[in-house]
């Protein structure tokens, strides 16, 4: 792969925020040569390097009642050496969609001679493991894991740690292009290979997000993304005193982290999860607030934003979905202790102008699940390790 070398890096305390790096070519060949690392503004990342990181990576696919053809396509796009972890919150009562997903994954694994994990979010054993770990806020009034994408992501990253992986990536299950999924994961690996710190995050910026309206229009930015990025940049500008537009991936659903970093972050419920990750990084390691993580402050956080070659076409969920996504995402910034009055007013005006917030109300405070490092992960592992094989897609039930 050929990718732009980081042309500009903005520092926010111990956080190194790299400006967007474009993928120049998806493949760099085995024999082609290039000047030393970063010369001419381009980095060559060898196939061996990419594969070495894929082997250490788990890809978590949260899903809930998605079309089976989309789900199958997403799984088919994940590189072979990655461990696939499907966290499903799909219907089980009238039509057992979870069983259909399990059968689909089973067939894919048999055809391709690979293994994967599939877990239902309401699994009673997983809930018991969370209780053993003291992760009570992850549970609902029935004692099961709460609904929500972030709750599924927490299950996924804990299972990735149990499986001995060093990195965890997240890919949505509603993607129409399997090839774009393949590129996302390769971009994750590329970002990790360029990192200087063991605490690393890679966030994906889609080159285009096509819309079908009479014809096919390749749109660059979505309304929600533009607004969220603007508010993030206002937050950073108010803290540094220098105006910036460095953040371009505020709502990146496709992203990956080293598990060392993933364990340190709280996870906001609903569509707030991806923006909250950035907010938490800036709060904990941005230097404006006290930090308890001396080692992390010493190494710093590497934040990469990588623009894909493939466009991203996913299932449209309607205007209410976008309004909810905008409201919950901006709420994470609004309620941060870093947020200044000017940024708060920007958030309020944006939400009201886009009819995502009642004129007399303020953004609701996001529900936060504690960072995994604050619970007893050993107890979770101790409980789940003997059960791990029962969640393999090829396990005979």
Secondary structure, 3 states (H helix, E strand, C coil): CEEECCCCEEEECCEEEECCEEEEECCCCCCCCCCCCCHHHEEECCHHHHHHHHCCEEEEEEECCCCHHHHHHHHHHCCCCCEEEEEECCCCCCCCHHHHHHHHHHHHHHHHCCCEEEEECCCHHHHHHHHHHCCHHHECCCCCECCCHHHHHHHHHHHHHHCCCCEEEECCCCECCHHHHHHHHHHHHHHHHHCCCCCEEEEEECCCEEEECCCEEEECCCHHHHHHHHHHHHHHHHHHCCCCCCCCCCCCCCEEEEHHHHCCCCEECHHHHHHHHHHHHHHHHCCCCCCCCHHHHHHCEEEEEEECCCCCCECCCCHHHHHHHHHHHHHHHHCCCCCCHHHHHHHHHHHHHCCCCCCCCCCCCCCEECCHHHCCHHHHHHHHHCCHHHHECCCCC
